[in-house]
Amino acid sequence: MPADYVMRVGIAYNSCADEFFGVNSLENDFDLWVKEDVPPWFFGFTFSSVTLNNEVEMIQAPSVGWNRTFLIQVRVKGASALTYCHSEMTEPVAIVWDMYPDPQVIGQ
């Protein structure tokens, strides 16, 4: 991420629709992680959505003042096994990210 930029990252994933009751259930709870790509012995920035239990999750990583490289990771909460909806054999996950100049820094 360029210096003085803000990064937004989001995921959206499947909820399982109940054909009889018309209610969606969240079969899997994914967590979104944005981690600074640094050597293991160095403490880097980490942002996560672990407190959310929703099929759409967002993170906004603030400007850190210098160029950084980040990794975007999606994990199943609590290292649970992946549960499929009905007879589906996959779990579609959409990931989107965006960067823009930090208005608090640019405006100074």
C-alpha positions as a LaTeX table, in Angstrom:
\begin{tabular}{lrrr}
\hline
Residue & $x$ (\AA) & $y$ (\AA) & $z$ (\AA) \\
\hline
Met1 & 0.00 & 0.00 & 0.00 \\
Pro2 & 1.46 & 3.38 & $-0.91$ \\
Ala3 & 2.36 & 5.77 & 1.89 \\
Asp4 & $-0.53$ & 7.90 & 3.18 \\
Tyr5 & $-3.21$ & 5.70 & 1.58 \\
Val6 & $-6.17$ & 3.97 & 3.21 \\
Met7 & $-7.16$ & 0.43 & 2.20 \\
Arg8 & $-10.67$ & $-1.04$ & 2.29 \\
Val9 & $-11.17$ & $-4.79$ & 1.95 \\
Gly10 & $-14.45$ & $-6.67$ & 1.87 \\
Ile11 & $-15.78$ & $-10.20$ & 1.47 \\
Ala12 & $-19.22$ & $-11.52$ & 0.68 \\
Tyr13 & $-20.14$ & $-15.18$ & 0.87 \\
Asn14 & $-23.04$ & $-17.60$ & 0.73 \\
Ser15 & $-25.82$ & $-18.04$ & 3.23 \\
Cys16 & $-27.89$ & $-21.18$ & 2.92 \\
Ala17 & $-31.55$ & $-20.60$ & 2.06 \\
Asp18 & $-34.08$ & $-22.90$ & 3.67 \\
Glu19 & $-36.50$ & $-23.95$ & 0.93 \\
Phe20 & $-39.37$ & $-24.65$ & 3.33 \\
Phe21 & $-39.20$ & $-21.73$ & 5.77 \\
Gly22 & $-37.62$ & $-19.07$ & 3.52 \\
Val23 & $-34.97$ & $-18.24$ & 6.13 \\
Asn24 & $-31.24$ & $-17.99$ & 5.42 \\
Ser25 & $-28.73$ & $-19.64$ & 7.73 \\
Leu26 & $-25.04$ & $-18.94$ & 7.89 \\
Glu27 & $-23.47$ & $-22.37$ & 7.49 \\
Asn28 & $-19.89$ & $-21.04$ & 7.54 \\
Asp29 & $-18.56$ & $-18.00$ & 9.34 \\
Phe30 & $-15.57$ & $-16.66$ & 7.45 \\
Asp31 & $-13.23$ & $-14.07$ & 8.90 \\
Leu32 & $-11.37$ & $-11.51$ & 6.86 \\
Trp33 & $-7.75$ & $-10.74$ & 7.75 \\
Val34 & $-5.44$ & $-8.07$ & 6.37 \\
Lys35 & $-1.89$ & $-8.68$ & 7.57 \\
Glu36 & 1.30 & $-6.82$ & 6.86 \\
Asp37 & 3.75 & $-9.00$ & 4.91 \\
Val38 & 6.78 & $-8.90$ & 7.23 \\
Pro39 & 9.36 & $-11.41$ & 8.47 \\
Pro40 & 8.10 & $-13.62$ & 11.35 \\
Trp41 & 10.31 & $-11.92$ & 13.94 \\
Phe42 & 8.93 & $-8.43$ & 13.15 \\
Phe43 & 5.63 & $-7.15$ & 14.58 \\
Gly44 & 3.45 & $-5.97$ & 11.69 \\
Phe45 & 0.01 & $-4.42$ & 11.40 \\
Thr46 & $-2.97$ & $-6.82$ & 11.46 \\
Phe47 & $-6.64$ & $-5.99$ & 10.93 \\
Ser48 & $-9.48$ & $-8.53$ & 11.16 \\
Ser49 & $-13.23$ & $-8.97$ & 11.18 \\
Val50 & $-13.27$ & $-11.79$ & 13.75 \\
Thr51 & $-16.01$ & $-10.20$ & 15.86 \\
Leu52 & $-18.51$ & $-10.13$ & 12.98 \\
Asn53 & $-20.89$ & $-12.96$ & 12.22 \\
Asn54 & $-22.27$ & $-11.88$ & 8.88 \\
Glu55 & $-22.08$ & $-12.86$ & 5.21 \\
Val56 & $-20.68$ & $-9.44$ & 4.26 \\
Glu57 & $-17.63$ & $-8.13$ & 6.13 \\
Met58 & $-15.45$ & $-5.05$ & 5.65 \\
Ile59 & $-12.15$ & $-3.78$ & 7.01 \\
Gln60 & $-10.70$ & $-0.32$ & 6.61 \\
Ala61 & $-6.96$ & $-0.24$ & 7.24 \\
Pro62 & $-5.74$ & 3.27 & 8.05 \\
Ser63 & $-2.76$ & 5.00 & 6.54 \\
Val64 & 0.50 & 3.90 & 8.16 \\
Gly65 & 2.71 & 6.65 & 6.75 \\
Trp66 & 5.06 & 4.61 & 4.57 \\
Asn67 & 4.89 & 2.00 & 1.80 \\
Arg68 & 3.73 & $-1.41$ & 3.02 \\
Thr69 & 2.79 & $-4.77$ & 1.53 \\
Phe70 & $-0.30$ & $-6.51$ & 2.94 \\
Leu71 & $-1.75$ & $-10.01$ & 2.58 \\
Ile72 & $-5.51$ & $-10.56$ & 2.36 \\
Gln73 & $-6.62$ & $-13.82$ & 3.98 \\
Val74 & $-10.00$ & $-15.50$ & 4.46 \\
Arg75 & $-10.35$ & $-18.10$ & 7.20 \\
Val76 & $-13.16$ & $-20.24$ & 8.55 \\
Lys77 & $-13.82$ & $-19.02$ & 12.10 \\
Gly78 & $-12.36$ & $-21.15$ & 14.85 \\
Ala79 & $-10.64$ & $-23.49$ & 12.38 \\
Ser80 & $-13.98$ & $-25.23$ & 11.86 \\
Ala81 & $-14.58$ & $-27.63$ & 9.00 \\
Leu82 & $-16.20$ & $-26.17$ & 5.89 \\
Thr83 & $-19.94$ & $-26.91$ & 5.81 \\
Tyr84 & $-21.68$ & $-27.03$ & 2.44 \\
Cys85 & $-25.18$ & $-25.76$ & 1.77 \\
His86 & $-27.51$ & $-28.61$ & 0.74 \\
Ser87 & $-25.86$ & $-30.53$ & $-2.13$ \\
Glu88 & $-23.43$ & $-27.78$ & $-3.19$ \\
Met89 & $-19.80$ & $-28.84$ & $-3.38$ \\
Thr90 & $-18.24$ & $-25.36$ & $-3.24$ \\
Glu91 & $-18.52$ & $-22.24$ & $-1.10$ \\
Pro92 & $-18.29$ & $-19.12$ & $-3.27$ \\
Val93 & $-16.48$ & $-16.16$ & $-1.69$ \\
Ala94 & $-16.09$ & $-12.74$ & $-3.32$ \\
Ile95 & $-13.20$ & $-10.49$ & $-2.25$ \\
Val96 & $-12.85$ & $-6.83$ & $-3.15$ \\
Trp97 & $-10.28$ & $-4.20$ & $-2.19$ \\
Asp98 & $-9.65$ & $-0.55$ & $-2.85$ \\
Met99 & $-7.03$ & 2.04 & $-1.92$ \\
Tyr100 & $-7.42$ & 5.80 & $-1.84$ \\
Pro101 & $-5.40$ & 8.79 & $-0.53$ \\
Asp102 & $-5.95$ & 9.39 & 3.18 \\
Pro103 & $-8.00$ & 12.62 & 3.29 \\
Gln104 & $-6.64$ & 13.45 & 6.76 \\
Val105 & $-3.05$ & 13.39 & 5.49 \\
Ile106 & $-3.61$ & 14.87 & 2.00 \\
Gly107 & $-5.56$ & 17.83 & 3.44 \\
Gln108 & $-2.73$ & 18.90 & 5.78 \\
\hline
\end{tabular}
